[in-house]
């Protein structure tokens, strides 16, 4: 039966381990000088050698004649520990044995002496999956185990492990393996298996594995099964769902040129070809990063503004996790790119107010039904052209204000506090339902970017006068500073409302919520404040503070049961 390459070439000794030199050297010295602890914690990304090193260490500590911290491989203990019949090195999967009963059974067995070896070694993989009750059952045993028992806990998520467990272990944090070392290991396997493969493919495999050697070897195995003769870069792109560097560059140029129709056309093409859109976004990010590094380090020319490219990288970096988790990745990618390009077009409009704005091929005709006909007269300076739009005209900004981010953030905090004074559950539910209307406008040529900006936020609180929404990062607040009035106008038109919007970060929202609850516990509440006169919006705010119920249950009702809208 064929054996997978990652199993066939799993290291059996410390000298074969790749990319964890410090940890290997420390464990070798522990064996060499007999400084062996009763419990170890191995944490780090998947595929970096945690379980492999745990098994190697378990065999090394049981060797009768270790050589420089390495198992000799010749003594009776080594022969037994390498055999399938070994009962003294026990590997437990905590994901499927995570209950109190399983750990109690383990606790009862640890007192039994090893059958053949010096130590009975328990390797508990994915230990963060244990329940709280199971951790409590394990705690005393890990603190004071019998002298013949060693525990090795392995996890990809150490933050879920109680500190009482961590403090009783020697903790080793595994790091991602560098691309160079992954390539070296792949070359060793390729030579041993007589695989005909281009060197460029090995580098591509290392880049796509994200520091996970097991993933890299598995991808090599898949490519070898796909093409037994000679593995080329084109094979790699086909298997991994990626596209060539030339196509990535073309895709990048269309995005920074705000060519919406071409970008959407390419996304559809790649989707129908079975390409991985998340992988393509990662390729895009790497390509832009390389261009920026060449610009800053080697002074190579850029086709587009460095600030524009950096801003786009930040947006992709912030959105990539949510795109991966989206129910429909394609739509999520399209919305992200469409929002960015619409915003880019808005920033790059020329100063001539009569300049024709090129229409893209994709249009919507839902706006007359939902918003009614809206006519916006443009002042003509170079021609007497009067243009009628089939769709809703873009929401026009009122007089642009030159205010600092600090002033704007201060205004938003005051508006948020004023909203919390009169926040009502029914208003919150209404705005959450109103948000569903935004989905119809994400591809609107003129206002799609506004819809996408709103959909990127989370609805937090609402009163009859105001709506509070929050974003993941501060950069989005700065971005909205100069066109919050347009955002408000657009939202009020499609929801038939007349509310002012407060935009804050998620971190700031949590801070204000805690402050509000603390005041409520003290029998106090936020004091209403007049908003600074910055002319951000066309009508003045008038919020009267009502009597507040000092019950914490009301706070939970208003702020504790919020549906996050991504």
Secondary structure, 3 states (H helix, E strand, C coil): CCCCHHHHCCCCCHHHCCCCHHHHHHHHHHHHCCCCCCEEEEECCCCCCHHHHHHHHHHHHHCCCCECCECCCCCHHHHHHHCCCCCCEEEEECCCCCCHHHHHHHHHHCCCCCCCCCCEEEEEECHHHCCHHHHHHHHHHHHCCCCCEEEEEEECCHHHCCHHHHCCCEEEECCCCCHHHHHHHHHHHHHHHCCCECHHHHHHHHHHHCCCHHHHHHHHHHHHHHCCCCECHHHHHHHHCCCCHHHHHHHHHHHHCCCHHHHHHHHHHHHHCCCCHHHHHHHHHHHHHHHHHHHHHHCCCCCCCHHHHHHHHHHHHHHHHHHHHCCCHHHHHHHHHHHHHHHHHHHCCCCCCCCCCCCCCCCCCCHHHHHCCCCCCCCCCCCCCCCCCCCCCCCCCCCCCCCCHHHHHHHHHHHHHHHHHCCCHHHHHHHHHHHHHHHHHCCCCCCHHHHHHHHCCEEEEECCCEEEEEECCHHHHHHHCCCHHHHHHHHHHHHCCCCEEEEEEHHHHHHHHHHHHHHHHCCCCCCCCCCCCCCCCCCCCCCCCCCCCCCHHHHHHHHCCCCCCC
